[in-house]
Structure formats: structure tokens, C-alpha cells
């Protein structure tokens, strides 16, 4: 019988953001915990509209990216970066961090499955 083996160490990637004055700020992008993933997916389901039990688009895009980034992005002392701060960053930065957080946390695979089944 094959034994399943997993590493419980959280995967992390360093992130460097340069502000408008050229000052670099270090962050840590960490995969989401199972508890936070479940809460995030529940939040995402609440953002969708349904018609006769079928998914029919989105009610709101508010915080869809910023919320996941908030759950995965930490200061060097491992405090979550505030959603309000994240929302002030350029959309291209949010897009890049969201994609990296999704991939690091395996949420990109869940999105693929949902797209195939949707």
C-alpha cells in the first residue's frame, strides 16, 4: 500500500514592493490555511448571483482579490497586510499578488474545476 506523505511547512515567497518614492518594503506571501481557504470560498460563493439555482454571474467584485491577498500577505513580523492598504495599490499589483496567492494556495486548481463544471 502506498503511503501518503505531506510536508506541513507553509510555503512562502518573498515579495518586494517599491513605493512612489522608490523605497522598498518587504513582505511575505504565504499559502492560505485550510480554515482561511474555507472562509474565503464561502465569501466568494456569497458574491455570486443565482437564478433558479444556477450560477448567474456576480453580485459584487468588492474585495474578491484584496481579501485573498490579505489572508496570504504578511509584513516581516508576520502580521496580515490591511485590506484598506491593499485596495490602494495599483490594480496590476493586486492582480499579480492575487494570481501568485491563488497558485501558491492551490486555489487556481479549484477555479479550473469550477470553470469546467460551470
N, C-alpha and C positions, 0 to 999 in steps of 0.2 A: 504494500500500500504506500502511495506517495504521501510524504509529509509536507504540509503547507508551512512555509516559513515566511515571516514578515519582520521587517525592521520597524520598531515603534518610534524611532527617532524622527522628529518632524523635519521635513525637507524645507530648506531655506535658501534664499538667494539674496545677495546684497543688491541694494538699489541706491543710486546716487541721483539726486535731483538738484539742478542748478537754478537758483532764483534769478530774478531780473537784474540783480547787482553782481551776478557771477559767483555768488557764494554757494558752495556745495554743501548739501545736507545728506547725511547717510540715513538709510532706512533698511529694514529687513522685511522681505516678502516671505511669508511662511504659509505652508499649506493650511487649509482650514481644518478644524477639528470635526469629528463626526457630529457632535451636538450642534455646532455652529452651522454645518452644512445643512442639517435637517431644518433648522430655523430659517436659513436663507432660502431653501427650496420652498418652504411653506410661505414665506414672504412673497417669493416670485409667483407662486400659484395664486395668491391674493391679488396680484397686479393684473391678472388676465381676466378677460371678459368671456362669458359663456352664453351661448344661445341654444336652448333645448338640449342642454347637457354637453354640447360640443364647444371646444375652444373657438373663440371668435375674435381673436386679437387681444390687444392690451387696453386696460383701463387707464394705466398710467406708467410712464417710464421713470417716475421720480425715484431716485436713489437706487435704481437697479444696479448700476455699476459701482457707485460710491459705497453702497452697503457692503458689497463683497470686498472691495478694496479695503474698507475699514476693518473688516474681520481678518484680513490677511497682512496688512501693512503695519509695521511696528517701528517705533523710534529705537535707537540703540539700547535704551533701557527697557525695551520690550513692552511699551505702552502703545495701545492702538492709536493710530492717527485719527483725529476727529473727522467725522463725516463733513461738517461745515468747511473745514480746511480743504479736504479733498475736492469738494464741489467748486472751489475757487480756482483749481488748477485747470490748465487748458484741456479741452476735450481730447486732443491727441494723446496727452499724457495719461488721462484717465483710461482711454481705450487701450493703450499699451499695458498699463498695470492690470486692467480687468482681464485682458487676454492671458497675461502671464499668471495671474492668480487663478483663473479658471483652469488653465493647463496644469499648474503645479498641484491643484487640489483635485484633479480628475473630473472637474465639472464640465469640461469640454466634451468628454465622452458621454455624459448624461445628456448634454444638449444635442449631440448627434443622434442618440436613441430617440429623444423626444421629437426631433425633426422628422425622423423616419416614420415614427408612429403617428405623427400629427397629420 
